[in-house]
Amino acid sequence: MNNVGPIGRLGRYTATHFKQVAIGWGILVLVLAVFAPRVESALSGAGWEASGSESVQARQLIDKNVGGLSSSALQVVVHSKTQTATDPAFQAAIAKATATLRDTEFVGRVIPPQPGLSISEDGHTAIVQGAAAGTSNDMVRAADDAKKGLEKAGADGVEVHLTGASGLWSDFNHANLTAMLKSEVISWPVTMAILVVAFGSLVAAGLPLMLTITGLVAAAGSLFLGAQVLDISVWAFNFAMMFALALGIDYALFMVMRFRSARAEHGDPVRAVTETMDTAGKAVLFSGITVLISLTAVMLVPSPAFRSMALGIMLAVIFVLAATLTLLPAVLGHLDGKVDKGALPWLRSGEARSPRFEAWATTIWKHPKKLGAVALVALVVLMIPVLGIKTGMPSIKVVPSEDGSAQGYALVKQAFGPGAPGQLQLVTTTGEAPAVAKAAGSDRGIARVIPTMTGTGGVAVVPVIPNVDASDPALGTTIDRLRAELPAGTKVGGQPAENHDLEAALSSKTPLVVGVVLGLGFLLLLLALQAPIIAAVGVITNLLAVGAAFGVGRLVFQDGVGASVLGLDSQGFLDAWAPVFFFAMIFAISMDYTVFLLSAAKERWDITKNPRDAMIGGLAGSGRVIFAAAAVMVAIFFTFSLSGPIPPKEMGVILGVAVLLDAFLIRLLLLPAALRLLGKWAWWTPRSLAKVLPDIRFGHA
């Protein structure tokens, strides 16, 4: 017990100071819990933009100088199959919609329907506009509020729908939140059943929930406080909730399994906690840091939504990691033998190595080439479709067809042409406006030029309607061509341009994010394992899981394979944020399992210097944890693929497939086979490198 590292000493302290640790965490959670219930109302619904891009600059100029008639303005579609804009019932619906917009916070002046501009030729469709008097986030909140009053505006065969960018984001956020909550309700019984089986006792199965709730409440309260000074996306909380559960389960499994083994060996709970922290605690710390590094790379994307989502997950990771390294060992030391209370018949609490995974590891040791080849071929075959992957910004298909924004979108297309919902706004000067209007009118991608709007400061806006739907890839080509050919200084804005600029930013930053994640992931594994070859193998095998998962994602969401089973209408591409954001998430989870397996193998190598014992002992010691944790994650992610709009389904399928392949084909087959084939070279450290690396060991002396 003398040769104990700092993590082990921390464990000893927490085990002997249960009350102080529990009270400290209790105070922290109670303080942040005061703010946690208000987190969703404080978070923003927009932010899906490329900060500083031309389209964002155009929107800001319009909001400041042209009365707020930018892409953030609210659009209310009034329609009737039997009546026209001159009929009393239709006029009454317009009046109610106008009154609702005027009473809505962040809505400036209200522009009634105008013949030839916002009233269709047949008179059956009209558009009421509510100018933006706030930021894009404010206007999504305004859309949330306006929908309540607009529901009552339609009557006597007249329907009223809120649409436009702000209405779409409002419906999109609501639909996704509903889908995520529904999925969590479905997944919880499955999760609890797997946890009870994995931990073998009811008390132990409750420990991941303790970590999850602690981390989630603390993260939620912190996000609320952060939202007072920053625009933080509501998606930040949704993803924080998911990662708090994922890591709470992973870390608790690893720590509890090791604690049971140490307690069975020594009998002393304090010594057991110290040993647990000196071994498994180190692995958890490295795993948490790796997850944080992967998510930090997302901050390189210049988009408020992406940066705040990464921030939300990072807060959850930090709090769950801190609770795992302080609160969990204190609770384990306090519970002692009671951790196995409510034990199931098959529980063997002192079992350090799983006999089943030891037998499996022995089989791999005997046939590494055959078994490794099976896994490798399967992964490569699944990766092939990635070569033809296409990405794009979400179309109206991501919103449920029954939502107001989708119905309004369809009515605008029907009444004013296919490109009408995707209006572009050309921001220029008053003097240049005629030339801009003439040039835009002669462009082959523009169907119609709307009369120029003039504002203060010499700013003018030329609205134009493309001849294709807003989700058509050809519109991006039109935007690029207009920027190249219009008079110098003209800024092309509008929601399609904002989507186009965000997609371009994502595309340009993806290689950098991937490179940073891979590079820092390798360095961290190198630091932890002191072995460059196996650190590189760990990173490369992570890439196999990512590639295979995106290959499956392309088949389902781009090509429509199995789309009917999932109840979705393929967009013909993957959402543009998927490569960068899902890559970081998958890599973070994959590295979690990598650290668990290789730290267990490194512990055996440090003791015996025997490659066979390192591989078999590592898999026997960590296989059950990886298997159980992955089973929970697969169950959770796949429930997202069963409900809601396309984005949650996309996330559920890609992340679920990634975890499934990573755990069962890579960590439990391919990586052990690689350890077998590499032998002692897996753990080789050049002398020059050994001199600069700190001596980190996962064994306990």
Secondary structure, 3 states (H helix, E strand, C coil): CCCCCHHHHHHHHHHHCHHHHHHHHHHHHHHHHHHHHHHHHHCECCCCCCCCCHHHHHHHHHHHHCCCCCCCCEEEEEECCCCCCCCHHHHHHHHHHHHHHHCCCCEEEEECCCECCCECCCCCEEEEEEEECCCHHHHHHHHHHHHHHHCCCCCCCCEEEEEHHHHHHHHHHHHHHHHHHHHHHHHHHHHHHHHHHHHCEHHHHHHHHHHHHHHHHHHHHHHHHHHCCCCCEHHHHHHHHHHHHHHHHHHHHHHHHHHHHHHHHHCCHHHHHHHHHHHHHHHHHHHHHHHHHHHHHHHHCCCHHHHHHHHHHHHHHHHHHHHHHCHHHHHHHHHHHHHHCCECCCCCCCCCCCHHHHHHHHHHHHCHHHHHHHHHHHHHHHHHHHHHCCEECCCHHHCCCCCHHHHHHHHHHHHHCCCHHHCEEEEEECCCHHHHHHHHHCCCCEEEECCCEECHHHEEEEEEEECCCCCCCHHHHHHHHHHHHCCCCCEEECHHHHHHHHHHHHHHHHHHHHHHHHHHHHHHHHHHHCCHHHHHHHHHHHHHHHHHHHHHHHHHHHCCCCHHHHCCCCCCCEECCHHHHHHHHHHHHHHHHHHHHHHHHHHHHHHHCCHHHHHHHHHHHHHHHHHHHHHHHHHHHHHHCCCCCHHHHHHHHHHHHHHHHHHHHHHHHHHHHHHHHHHHHHHCCCHHHHHHCCCCCCCCC
